Amino acid sequence: MNILCRSAAVCAVMAVTAAPLLMAGEAPAPMQPEQIKWGPAPAIFPKGAEMAVLAGDPGSAGPVTVRLKMPAGYAIAPHWHPTDERVTVISGHLGLGMGDTLDKKKSVVLKPGGYAIAQANMHHFAWAKAATIVQVDMMGPFALTYVNPADDPSKQK
């Protein structure tokens, strides 16, 4: 029985120490800002933004990290997501508010290093006071539903 306990303890230690190594194999390599590959944001976003996927697959289940680059004056109409989003301002100033109407007076402007959580199904909006880059951490698959369907740029002609 003593041998079984020791074997179980060794297995437990191996599992705890090996798990991060296995997960590290799935992680992207460290990158500098100039190595980030930007492209046009998906059609669900108003034109003018760029997006970079840093980790994960936004179309699949699992953890995802993206960055969104917005020009000054850019706005995303009130919308919601089925999962929580954790937003960190990398540069610029992001206005973030809750509700069904984009009202800049009822929003908080986050400066670089600012952080917010948009909880699942919470109606919120965002706007860039200046050229802004944010990092968004979420669980995929990514989905965005506009409160007012007429605000969805992917459905406009």
ZATI-90517 format. One record per atom (N, C-alpha, C, CB): x, y, z. Coordinates in steps of 0.02 Angstrom, whole numbers, padded with zeros to 5 digits, always signed. Atoms other than C-alpha are relative to their C-alpha. Glycine has a CB too. Example, Ala and Ser with C-alpha at 12.3 -4.5 7.8 and 13.67 -1.06 7.14 Angstrom:
// ZATI-90517
+00045-00059+00000
+00615-00225+00390
+00045+00060+00000
-00050+00001+00062
-00042-00059-00003
+00684-00053+00357
-00039+00055+00037
+00020+00023-00071
***
This chain:
// ZATI-90517
+00041-00059+00000
+00000+00000+00000
+00043+00062+00000
-00047+00000+00060
-00046-00056-00002
+00145+00116+00037
+00027+00015-00070
+00058-00014+00048
-00024-00008+00069
+00209+00087-00141
-00054+00033-00042
+00021-00068-00030
+00054-00031+00038
+00037+00131-00212
-00006+00074+00016
-00066-00036+00015
+00004-00071-00019
+00032+00293-00113
+00056+00040-00031
+00001+00008+00077
-00057-00035+00030
+00206+00340-00172
-00009+00007-00075
+00066-00036+00015
+00012-00002+00072
+00161+00297-00352
-00052+00052-00018
-00021-00069-00027
+00053-00049+00013
+00003+00401-00343
+00028+00070+00010
-00061-00012+00047
-00029-00066-00013
+00100+00547-00269
+00046+00020-00058
+00039+00000+00066
-00045-00014+00055
+00232+00535-00407
-00041+00018-00062
+00047-00060-00014
+00043-00014+00059
+00095+00529-00541
-00032+00069+00006
-00054-00055-00006
+00031-00065-00010
+00009+00680-00464
+00049+00056-00013
-00029+00005+00070
-00051-00051+00010
+00170+00781-00462
+00017+00005-00075
+00064-00016+00040
-00015-00001+00071
+00208+00731-00642
-00056+00034-00039
+00011-00072-00026
+00057-00030+00035
+00033+00780-00698
-00001+00075+00009
-00065-00031+00024
+00001-00072-00014
+00044+00950-00614
+00057+00035-00036
+00005+00013+00075
-00057-00033+00033
+00217+00988-00685
-00003-00008-00076
+00065-00027+00027
+00002+00011+00072
+00184+00916-00858
-00055+00039-00035
-00008-00074-00015
+00057-00034+00032
+00017+01002-00889
+00019+00067-00030
-00056+00010+00051
-00018-00064+00032
+00091+01176-00914
+00045-00009-00061
+00036+00045+00051
-00043+00013+00058
+00221+01104-01032
-00041-00021-00060
+00052-00053+00017
+00042+00022+00055
+00087+01021-01136
-00039+00060-00027
-00049-00056+00022
+00039-00058+00023
-00017+01180-01141
+00046+00051-00034
-00036+00033+00059
-00046-00048+00030
+00138+01284-01183
+00011-00016-00074
+00066+00000+00037
-00008+00019+00070
+00152+01185-01346
-00054+00029-00044
+00001-00074-00006
+00056-00028+00038
-00015+01258-01399
+00003+00076-00003
-00065-00022+00031
-00002-00073-00004
+00030+01437-01356
+00042+00029-00058
+00029+00022+00067
-00040-00032+00053
+00093+01557-01490
+00067+00023+00030
-00038+00060-00031
-00065-00024-00021
+00273+01613-01482
-00005+00072+00023
+00052-00007-00057
+00000-00071-00020
+00312+01777-01394
+00009+00044-00062
+00056+00014+00052
-00006-00044+00057
+00296+01924-01513
+00006+00072+00022
-00060-00008-00048
-00005-00072-00010
+00341+02107-01520
-00057+00034-00037
+00070+00026-00025
+00056-00034+00033
+00210+02236-01570
+00006+00004-00076
-00008+00069+00028
-00009-00006+00072
+00286+02256-01743
-00009-00067-00036
+00068+00029-00016
+00010+00066+00030
+00265+02068-01773
-00074-00020-00005
+00037-00052+00039
+00072+00016+00002
+00076+02072-01749
-00026+00010-00071
-00039+00044+00052
+00028-00002+00068
-00015+02036-01912
-00071+00027+00003
+00002-00070-00033
+00065-00033+00001
-00159+02157-01935
-00034-00011-00066
+00008+00074+00014
+00040+00005+00061
-00299+02139-02060
-00066+00035+00012
-00011-00074-00021
+00065-00032-00010
-00471+02214-02089
-00041-00039+00052
-00039+00004-00067
+00044+00033-00049
-00591+02179-01945
-00057-00035-00038
-00029+00052+00051
+00056+00034+00033
-00733+02058-01987
-00057+00049-00017
-00027-00057+00044
+00055-00043+00025
-00886+02131-02077
-00051+00018+00054
-00035-00035-00057
+00046-00016-00054
-00984+02129-01913
+00017+00067+00033
-00001-00056+00052
-00022-00064-00027
-00882+02283-01863
-00007+00054-00053
+00074-00005+00024
+00001-00055+00048
-00903+02454-01943
+00068+00005-00036
-00017+00067+00034
-00062-00007+00039
-00774+02488-02080
+00048+00048+00035
-00015+00024-00071
-00051-00044-00027
-00610+02566-02028
+00042-00032+00054
-00032+00061+00027
-00039+00034-00053
-00553+02448-01890
+00042-00055-00030
-00048-00029+00054
-00042+00057+00017
-00415+02320-01902
+00001-00047+00060
+00073+00023-00019
-00002+00050-00053
-00401+02159-01804
+00060-00046-00009
-00065-00041+00001
-00054+00050+00000
-00261+02040-01757
-00019-00053+00051
+00069+00033+00018
+00012+00056-00046
-00286+01868-01681
+00068-00019+00029
-00034-00061-00037
-00063+00016-00033
-00149+01840-01553
+00003-00073+00021
+00010+00045+00060
+00002+00070-00023
-00204+01670-01488
-00070-00028-00008
+00023-00005+00074
+00064+00033+00006
-00342+01545-01516
-00031+00010-00069
-00047+00024+00052
+00039-00005+00062
-00472+01533-01653
-00068+00030+00017
-00007-00071-00035
+00064-00032-00018
-00617+01657-01640
-00061-00039-00024
-00002+00069-00030
+00056+00039+00026
-00726+01535-01739
-00011-00066+00036
+00011-00013-00071
+00005+00064-00036
-00700+01389-01619
-00006+00010+00075
+00061-00043-00015
+00006-00002-00072
-00734+01349-01438
+00070+00002+00031
-00040-00060+00027
-00064-00004-00035
-00592+01394-01320
+00022+00071+00010
+00052-00039-00037
-00025-00068-00014
-00490+01542-01259
+00026+00034-00064
+00055-00003+00052
-00019-00040+00058
-00459+01681-01386
+00025+00068+00025
-00060+00009-00050
-00025-00068-00013
-00357+01842-01379
+00007+00035-00067
+00068-00001+00039
-00005-00040+00060
-00379+01975-01512
+00018+00072+00020
-00066-00002-00041
-00009-00072-00008
-00328+02156-01533
-00041+00034-00054
+00076+00021-00004
+00039-00039+00047
-00438+02285-01615
+00030+00070-00002
-00076+00002+00021
-00029-00066+00011
-00363+02444-01689
-00055+00043-00032
+00064-00004-00046
+00054-00043+00023
-00488+02586-01710
+00026+00071-00012
-00057+00001+00051
-00019-00070+00011
-00465+02759-01787
-00038+00046+00047
-00012+00021-00074
+00036-00049-00041
-00515+02915-01691
-00071+00009-00026
+00038+00068+00000
+00069-00010+00019
-00703+02939-01691
-00038-00064-00017
-00003+00045-00059
+00031+00064+00016
-00738+02754-01724
-00050-00019+00055
+00054-00056-00008
+00050+00020-00050
-00894+02685-01638
-00029-00067-00018
-00055+00053+00005
+00035+00064+00007
-00972+02515-01612
-00067+00008+00036
+00042-00062+00028
+00067-00011-00027
-01160+02530-01586
-00015-00051+00055
-00053-00006-00056
+00018+00047-00053
-01244+02446-01437
-00009-00071-00026
-00063+00024+00035
+00000+00070+00020
-01224+02259-01446
+00011-00043+00062
+00055-00015-00053
-00014+00046-00054
-01199+02104-01340
+00035-00062-00028
-00065-00020+00038
-00035+00062+00018
-01099+01941-01340
-00026-00056+00046
+00078+00008+00008
+00023+00055-00042
-01146+01768-01275
+00051-00021+00054
-00016-00060-00043
-00050+00016-00051
-00984+01759-01173
+00030+00065+00027
+00056-00046-00030
-00034-00058-00028
-00888+01877-01060
+00057+00022-00045
+00026-00015+00071
-00059-00027+00034
-00759+01991-01140
+00039+00041+00050
-00020+00044-00062
-00045-00039-00043
-00610+02060-01046
+00040+00046-00045
+00047-00047+00043
-00029-00050+00044
-00550+02221-01125
+00054+00039+00036
-00054+00048-00027
-00056-00039-00026
-00381+02304-01094
+00019+00051-00053
+00060-00044+00020
-00021-00052+00047
-00335+02470-01174
+00076-00002-00005
-00025+00071+00023
-00072+00002+00013
-00162+02456-01252
+00025+00070-00014
+00016-00047-00059
-00018-00069+00015
-00155+02632-01324
-00063+00038-00018
+00053+00004-00058
+00058-00041+00016
-00272+02778-01352
-00048+00005+00058
-00035-00027-00061
+00053-00009-00050
-00434+02810-01259
-00064-00030-00026
-00010+00076+00018
+00061+00035+00020
-00586+02696-01267
-00057+00021+00045
+00011-00076+00004
+00062-00013-00037
-00759+02754-01217
-00041-00064+00001
-00041+00058-00033
+00038+00061-00008
-00862+02611-01148
-00061+00015+00043
+00043-00057+00032
+00061-00013-00037
-01043+02620-01093
-00048-00059-00004
-00034+00063-00025
+00049+00053-00003
-01188+02508-01050
-00068+00028-00021
-00004-00032+00071
+00067-00021+00018
-01362+02516-01123
-00015-00011-00073
-00010+00072+00016
+00026+00012+00068
-01463+02512-01283
+00010+00059-00047
-00073-00018+00004
-00013-00059+00041
-01411+02685-01347
+00071+00022+00011
-00050+00056+00017
-00069-00026-00006
-01236+02749-01384
-00004+00072+00025
+00038-00005-00067
+00002-00066-00032
-01226+02895-01263
+00068+00012+00031
-00057+00004+00053
-00068-00012-00024
-01049+02959-01241
+00001+00030+00070
+00037+00047-00048
+00003-00030-00066
-01102+03057-01087
-00010-00052+00055
-00056+00051+00004
+00012+00053-00049
-01150+02894-01002
+00052-00056-00005
-00070-00029-00009
-00052+00050+00006
-00987+02806-01037
+00061+00020+00041
+00020-00010-00074
-00063-00011-00035
-00819+02790-00951
+00054-00002-00053
+00013-00054+00057
-00056+00000+00047
-00664+02836-01051
+00060-00031+00034
+00016+00073-00026
-00057+00037-00028
-00525+02712-01016
+00064+00022-00036
-00009-00076-00007
-00064-00019+00029
-00345+02767-01043
+00045-00062-00004
+00035+00055+00044
-00044+00059+00006
-00197+02651-01083
+00010-00034+00068
+00068+00020-00029
-00004+00040-00061
-00192+02511-00955
-00068-00010+00032
+00046+00033+00050
+00068+00008-00026
-00379+02531-00919
-00028-00068-00017
-00046+00055-00027
+00025+00068+00006
-00478+02371-00901
-00075-00001+00015
+00037-00048+00047
+00071+00008-00012
-00661+02321-00911
-00022-00071-00019
-00041+00052-00039
+00031+00064+00018
-00767+02164-00916
-00070+00015-00026
-00001-00050+00061
+00068-00003+00027
-00918+02160-01029
-00029-00070+00010
-00001+00023-00077
+00027+00066-00016
-01019+02018-00955
-00045-00026-00057
-00039+00003+00065
+00041+00032+00050
-01110+01895-01066
-00070+00030+00000
-00003-00076+00012
+00068-00025+00012
-01274+01963-01137
-00012+00072+00024
-00048-00045+00035
+00008-00069-00022
-01243+02138-01066
+00004+00046-00060
+00055+00019+00053
+00001-00047+00056
-01290+02274-01190
+00051+00055+00015
-00071+00030-00010
-00052-00050-00009
-01141+02390-01213
+00020+00029-00068
+00062-00031+00035
-00025-00033+00061
-01059+02507-01339
+00070+00024+00014
-00047+00059-00022
-00068-00024-00007
-00885+02572-01373
+00014+00052-00053
+00051-00059-00005
-00021-00051+00047
-00805+02721-01457
+00071+00021+00015
-00048+00061+00002
-00070-00020-00007
-00629+02781-01488
+00005+00076-00001
+00043-00030-00056
-00009-00073-00004
-00592+02957-01429
+00059+00021-00043
+00011+00022+00074
-00060-00010+00041
-00422+02947-01516
+00015-00067-00033
+00062+00026+00043
-00020+00064+00028
-00337+02813-01620
+00014-00046+00060
+00064+00007-00047
-00001+00043-00059
-00352+02664-01501
+00011-00072-00020
-00066+00007+00038
-00009+00073+00007
-00294+02484-01485
-00022-00031+00066
+00074-00020-00018
+00022+00037-00059
-00381+02366-01364
+00016-00074-00011
-00075+00010+00014
-00008+00073+00001
-00347+02185-01320
-00062-00029+00032
+00066-00023+00037
+00061+00032-00026
-00498+02074-01294
+00015-00074+00010
-00060+00010-00049
-00007+00071-00017
-00487+01906-01206
-00070-00027+00012
+00045-00010+00064
+00067+00029-00003
-00638+01793-01222
+00002-00075-00011
-00046+00033-00052
+00008+00070+00019
-00700+01617-01245
-00037-00001-00067
-00039-00041+00055
+00031+00006+00065
-00740+01573-01424
-00056-00052+00003
+00051-00019-00053
-00005-00040+00060
-00831+01557-01532
-00026+00072+00010
-00038-00033-00057
+00018-00070-00004
-00842+01746-01553
-00067+00010-00034
+00054+00044-00032
+00064-00020+00030
-01016+01815-01585
-00017+00070+00025
-00057-00052+00017
+00020-00068-00017
-01083+01993-01585
-00070+00010-00030
+00051+00053-00027
+00068-00013+00023
-01268+02038-01596
-00017+00072+00018
-00051-00050+00033
+00019-00070-00011
-01322+02219-01617
-00069+00004+00031
+00003+00041-00066
+00065-00010-00032
-01465+02279-01506
-00050+00020-00054
+00005+00055+00055
+00041-00020+00056
-01538+02364-01660
+00028-00033-00063
-00003+00079-00008
-00027+00035+00059
-01517+02247-01810
+00020+00046-00057
-00051-00049-00025
-00017-00048+00053
-01509+02400-01925
+00072+00026+00008
-00049+00058-00001
-00069-00023-00013
-01339+02442-01844
+00052-00050-00024
+00009+00013+00074
-00047+00054+00020
-01261+02279-01908
+00029+00016-00070
-00036-00070+00000
-00029-00018+00065
-01138+02332-02046
+00002-00059-00049
+00070+00025+00010
-00003+00058+00046
-01132+02154-02115
-00066-00011-00037
+00019-00063+00040
+00066+00009+00032
-01316+02167-02162
-00019+00061-00041
-00053-00013+00052
+00015-00061+00039
-01306+02340-02243
+00027-00008-00071
+00031+00062+00034
-00021+00005+00071
-01294+02358-02431
+00040+00060-00020
-00060-00007-00045
***
